Amino acid sequence: MNQGDSMKNESLLSIWIEAKEVIEPLCEGLPVLTDEPGDWRVETPSGRPFITLRIQKSHVGLYLLPMYYHPHIRPQSMDAYLKGKSTFRFVRTKPLPVDGIQDIIERARAMIGTY
């Protein structure tokens, strides 16, 4: 992990892996800043943050910077997972919203260069 951090909750690693497997192909060609178990960060070609997928204490967080500037790109199917302006939280008690994640990443990718 970054700066000597350790994974905050190893029991969430399977959710993190599942989410990364959905998101990674949609980020093909974008620079990967960090790729460690529990912490994956992607930026835009110009060096702006794009996505961070990180294991926290009680959830897996998906941080999507384009949505902060363009909240209209969020599909309604992702509302139940939204925490804040541009963060989604995934927990063991809810199935991973694969279609919603794919949709939001595709929409966010279209916003590169506009934030």
Buried (B, 14 or more C-beta within 10 A) or exposed (E): BEEEEEBBBEEBBEBBBBBBEBBBEBBEEBEEBBEEEBBBBBBBEEEEBBBBBBBEEEBBBBBBBBBBEBEEBBBEEBEEBBEEEBBBBBEEEEEBBEEBBBBBBEBBBEBBEEB
